[in-house]
C-alpha cells in the first residue's frame, strides 16, 4: 500500500511540475516577444479545432483593439467574391470586369484588351494594369487615394500587359472586386459583407476605409481584431462552414486556395531567417497564398492571408490549426517574423501531439 501511495504521489508531482500545459509551453513565445526578439508583434491568437489555445497581446494592444489588416483583407475580398458567385450575383469568374461598370463610360486610357479582363484576372493578380506593388515598381494605390472616385481611377488606368498573361501584385484588383460585388448585389460592399460574412461569423466590430464618394476599399485599410481575423481562418479551415453553418461553398474554398501562380524567388520563411527551416517557394491563388514550412522534422503546407506590417491569417489544415497575427513592422523584413514564430514554436509543439 505504501509503495502504491508513493508511486501515485510521484505521478501527481510529475503531472504538476514535469509536464507543462499547452499555454505554458506556448508562453515561450510571450517571453521571446517581451525580450524584444520579435519586435512589433501586437497580437497572436491560436485555435485548434475551433477552440482557443493561445491568445496574447503586446505593446498596449488589447483583445478588442481594432488593427489595420492591410493587404490581408484582400483575402477577405476573395471570400466575398466567392459568396457573390455562390448566390448568383456574379455568374462565374469568367464574367468581364468592365461589363459591371457601364455608368463610367467612356473610360479613360481605353484599350480594346480591357474588354477581355475577367473577374478571375482580378482574383489572380493578372489584370494587366500598369501597376506593381510587389517590388515597388509602380504603386498605384497612393495615387488612387488622392482622387475622389477610386473605382473610376482604377477603371481608367492604362494597361501594361494583356489581361491574364502576367502576375503583377496591385491593390487596384481588389478595389475593383469590391466594386463588382457592390454593383452585382446592388448593396454596398460593407452591407454585403455584414449580411453574408461578418454576422454569420459573429464579427460585429470593424471599420472600413472609404473614398470621398463612399466606395469602400476591399484592398486593405480595414480594421478588425486579431481574434476576429482568426474566425475568418476557421472558415477557410472548415471548407466554408462556421459553427455548423455553410457560409461559402467548399468548391470556392478549394479554388481560392489552390497553388495557381509560383512567386519567383520569394519565400516568407526564407525572409524570416528561421534557422531550422528549408525555404520553399510561395504561391498565389485567388487572393490567398500557399507556402510549405519544411524542416528536418516536419513539413506542413500553410494557406494564408498576408498584410504589410505582419498581419497574417494562417491555416494549417493537417493540424486543424489557425494562427492569426497582427503587428506594426511596416515596410520591413521584420514583418515576416511571424513565420519564424510559427516554425520555431507553434508547429513543433502541435507536431508532437
C-alpha positions in Angstrom: 0.0 0.0 0.0 2.8 2.4 0.9 4.5 1.6 -2.4 1.3 2.3 -4.3 0.9 5.6 -2.5 4.5 6.6 -3.3 4.0 5.9 -7.0 0.8 7.9 -7.0 2.5 10.9 -5.4 5.3 10.7 -7.9 2.8 10.6 -10.8 0.9 13.6 -9.4 4.1 15.6 -8.9 5.3 14.8 -12.4 1.9 15.9 -13.9 2.0 19.1 -11.9 5.7 20.0 -12.4 7.3 18.0 -15.1 4.7 18.4 -17.8 3.9 21.9 -19.0 0.4 22.8 -20.1 -0.2 23.9 -23.7 -0.4 27.5 -22.6 2.9 27.3 -20.6 4.7 25.8 -23.5 3.5 28.4 -25.9 4.2 31.1 -23.3 7.8 30.8 -24.6 6.5 32.9 -27.4 5.4 35.6 -25.0 8.8 35.5 -23.3 10.6 35.9 -26.6 8.3 38.8 -27.7 8.8 40.6 -24.3 12.6 40.2 -24.6 12.4 42.0 -27.9 13.2 39.0 -30.1 10.1 39.7 -32.1 9.6 43.4 -32.2 6.3 44.9 -33.1 4.2 41.8 -32.8 0.9 43.1 -31.2 -1.5 40.2 -31.3 -1.4 36.4 -31.6 -4.3 34.0 -31.5 -4.1 30.3 -32.0 -7.1 28.0 -32.3 -7.2 24.2 -32.9 -10.4 22.5 -34.0 -12.1 25.9 -33.5 -11.2 26.0 -29.8 -8.9 28.8 -28.3 -5.5 27.5 -27.3 -3.4 30.7 -27.0 -4.3 34.4 -27.1 -1.8 37.1 -26.2 -1.5 40.8 -26.9 1.6 43.1 -26.6 2.8 46.7 -26.6 -0.5 48.1 -25.4 -2.6 46.2 -27.9 -5.7 44.6 -26.4 -8.3 41.9 -27.2 -10.8 44.3 -28.5 -8.4 46.6 -30.3 -9.0 47.1 -34.0 -6.0 46.7 -36.2 -5.4 47.6 -39.8 -5.4 44.3 -41.6 -3.6 45.9 -44.6 -3.5 43.5 -47.6 -4.7 40.5 -45.6 -8.1 42.0 -46.3 -7.6 41.2 -50.0 -8.1 37.6 -49.0 -11.4 38.5 -47.3 -12.4 40.2 -50.6 -11.7 36.8 -52.2 -14.1 35.2 -49.8 -16.8 37.8 -50.6 -16.4 37.3 -54.3 -16.9 33.5 -53.7 -20.1 34.2 -51.7 -21.3 36.6 -54.5 -20.8 33.8 -57.1 -22.4 31.1 -54.8 -25.5 33.3 -54.5 -25.7 34.1 -58.2 -24.9 37.8 -58.1 -21.8 37.1 -60.2 -22.3 34.3 -62.7 -18.8 32.9 -62.6 -15.1 34.0 -62.6 -15.2 34.4 -66.4 -17.5 37.4 -66.3 -16.0 40.5 -67.9 -14.9 43.2 -65.4 -16.0 46.3 -67.5 -19.5 44.9 -68.0 -20.2 45.7 -64.4 -19.4 49.4 -64.8 -21.4 50.8 -67.8 -22.1 54.1 -66.0 -18.4 55.0 -66.2 -18.3 55.0 -70.0 -16.4 56.4 -71.7 -13.4 55.0 -69.9 -10.0 56.8 -69.9 -6.9 55.2 -71.3 -9.1 52.8 -73.3 -7.5 49.7 -74.7 -9.6 47.1 -76.5 -7.8 44.4 -74.4 -9.7 45.7 -71.4 -12.8 44.0 -72.9 -11.2 40.6 -72.2 -10.4 41.3 -68.5 -12.2 38.9 -66.2 -13.1 38.5 -62.5 -10.6 35.7 -62.4 -7.8 38.0 -63.7 -8.5 40.3 -60.7 -8.5 37.4 -58.2 -5.2 36.1 -59.6 -3.5 39.5 -59.8 -3.3 39.2 -63.6 -5.4 42.2 -64.6 -2.7 43.7 -66.8 -2.9 47.2 -65.3 0.3 49.2 -65.4 0.7 48.9 -61.6 3.0 46.7 -59.5 3.4 46.9 -55.7 5.4 43.6 -55.1 8.7 45.2 -56.0 7.6 48.7 -55.5 7.9 49.5 -59.2 4.7 51.4 -59.6 2.3 51.7 -56.6 -0.9 53.0 -57.9 -2.7 52.8 -54.6 -1.2 56.0 -53.2 -2.2 57.9 -56.3 -5.7 56.4 -56.2 -6.2 57.6 -52.6 -5.7 61.2 -53.8 -8.7 61.0 -56.1 -12.5 61.5 -55.4 -13.7 58.3 -57.1 -11.4 55.2 -56.5 -13.5 53.0 -58.9 -13.2 55.4 -61.7 -9.4 55.8 -61.1 -9.0 52.0 -61.3 -11.0 51.6 -64.5 -9.2 54.4 -66.2 -5.7 53.1 -65.6 -3.7 52.1 -68.7 -2.8 48.5 -69.4 0.8 47.2 -69.4 0.1 43.6 -70.3 -2.7 41.5 -71.8 -5.1 40.5 -69.0 -4.3 37.0 -67.8 -0.7 37.0 -69.1 1.4 38.5 -66.2 1.2 38.3 -62.4 1.6 41.9 -61.0 0.5 42.4 -57.4 -1.6 45.5 -57.1 -4.4 46.8 -54.8 -6.3 48.0 -57.8 -7.6 44.5 -58.5 -9.1 44.1 -55.0 -10.7 47.6 -55.2 -12.4 46.5 -58.4 -13.5 43.2 -56.9 -15.3 45.3 -54.2 -16.9 47.4 -56.9 -18.1 44.3 -58.8 -19.6 42.8 -55.6 -21.4 46.1 -54.9 -22.7 46.6 -58.4 -23.8 43.0 -58.9 -25.6 42.7 -55.5 -27.0 46.3 -55.5 -25.6 46.6 -52.0 -22.6 48.5 -50.6 -19.6 46.2 -50.0 -20.0 46.8 -46.3 -23.7 45.8 -46.2 -22.9 42.7 -48.3 -20.0 41.7 -46.1 -22.0 42.3 -42.9 -25.0 40.3 -44.1 -23.3 37.3 -45.7 -19.9 37.0 -43.9 -19.4 39.0 -40.7 -22.7 38.5 -38.9 -22.6 34.7 -39.6 -19.0 34.7 -38.1 -20.1 36.8 -35.1 -17.9 39.7 -36.2 -19.6 43.0 -35.2 -16.7 45.4 -34.5 -14.7 46.7 -37.5 -14.0 49.8 -39.6 -13.9 50.3 -43.3 -12.0 52.9 -45.3 -13.9 54.7 -48.0 -13.3 57.2 -50.8 -15.0 60.6 -50.8 -17.9 59.2 -52.7 -18.4 56.4 -50.2 -16.9 53.4 -52.1 -15.4 51.1 -49.6 -12.0 49.6 -50.4 -11.6 45.9 -50.4 -7.9 46.1 -50.8 -6.8 46.9 -47.2 -7.1 49.7 -44.6 -9.8 47.6 -43.0 -9.7 47.5 -39.2 -10.5 44.3 -37.3 -9.4 42.4 -34.2 -6.8 39.7 -34.2 -9.4 37.3 -32.8 -11.9 38.0 -35.5 -9.2 37.5 -38.1 -8.9 34.0 -36.6 -12.6 33.3 -37.3 -12.0 34.0 -41.0 -9.2 31.5 -40.9 -11.5 28.9 -39.2 -14.0 29.4 -42.0 -11.3 28.5 -44.6 -10.0 25.6 -42.4 -13.6 24.2 -42.3 -14.1 24.4 -46.1 -16.6 27.3 -45.8 -18.5 26.2 -42.7 -18.5 28.1 -39.4 -20.3 26.8 -36.3 -22.1 24.2 -38.4 -23.5 26.8 -40.9 -22.4 26.9 -44.5 -21.3 30.4 -45.4 -19.3 29.8 -48.7 -19.1 26.7 -50.8 -16.4 24.1 -50.4 -15.9 24.3 -54.1 -14.9 28.0 -53.8 -12.6 27.4 -50.8 -10.8 24.8 -52.9 -10.5 27.0 -56.0 -9.5 30.0 -53.9 -6.7 28.3 -52.0 -5.1 26.4 -54.9 -1.4 27.0 -55.9 -2.1 28.9 -59.1 1.0 31.0 -59.5 4.5 30.5 -58.2 6.0 33.7 -57.0 9.6 33.5 -58.3 12.5 33.9 -55.9 10.3 34.5 -52.9 9.9 32.7 -49.6 8.3 34.2 -46.4 10.2 31.6 -44.3 13.4 32.5 -46.0 12.9 36.2 -45.4 12.1 35.4 -41.7 15.7 33.9 -41.4 14.4 31.0 -39.5 17.4 28.7 -38.7 15.7 25.3 -38.8 13.6 25.6 -41.9 14.4 24.9 -45.5 12.9 27.8 -47.5 10.2 26.8 -50.0 8.5 29.0 -52.7 5.3 30.9 -52.1 2.3 30.5 -54.4 -0.7 32.7 -55.1 -4.3 31.5 -55.6 -7.4 33.6 -55.7 -6.2 36.3 -53.2 -4.8 33.6 -50.8 -1.2 32.3 -50.6 0.4 28.9 -50.0 3.8 28.2 -48.7 5.3 25.0 -47.2 7.1 25.1 -43.9 9.7 22.4 -44.1 12.3 21.3 -41.6 14.2 18.0 -41.0 11.5 17.0 -38.5 8.2 18.1 -40.1 6.5 19.5 -43.2 3.3 21.5 -43.3 1.5 23.4 -46.1 0.3 26.8 -44.9 -2.6 28.6 -46.6 -2.6 32.2 -45.5 -3.6 35.8 -45.9 -0.8 38.4 -45.7 -0.6 42.1 -45.0 2.2 44.6 -44.7 3.5 45.0 -41.1 2.9 41.4 -40.0 -0.8 40.8 -40.5 -1.5 37.1 -41.1 -4.3 34.6 -41.1 -2.5 31.2 -41.3 -4.4 27.9 -41.8 -2.6 24.6 -41.2 -5.2 22.1 -42.4 -3.2 19.0 -41.4 -3.2 20.1 -37.8 -6.7 21.7 -37.8 -4.9 24.9 -36.7 -5.5 28.6 -37.3 -2.9 31.2 -36.3 -3.6 34.9 -36.6 -1.0 37.7 -36.1 -1.2 41.5 -36.1 1.9 43.7 -35.9 3.5 47.0 -36.9 6.7 46.1 -38.7 5.6 48.1 -41.8 7.7 48.1 -44.9 10.3 45.9 -43.2 11.5 42.3 -43.5 10.6 42.0 -39.8 7.0 41.7 -41.0 7.9 38.1 -41.9 9.0 37.2 -38.3 5.6 35.5 -37.6 6.8 32.8 -39.9 9.8 32.3 -37.6 7.4 32.1 -34.6 5.3 29.6 -36.5 8.3 27.4 -37.4 10.2 27.7 -34.1 7.4 27.4 -31.5 3.9 26.7 -32.9 4.4 23.9 -35.4 7.0 21.9 -33.3 4.6 21.8 -30.4 1.5 20.7 -32.3 3.5 18.4 -34.4 4.2 16.3 -31.3 0.6 15.9 -30.3 
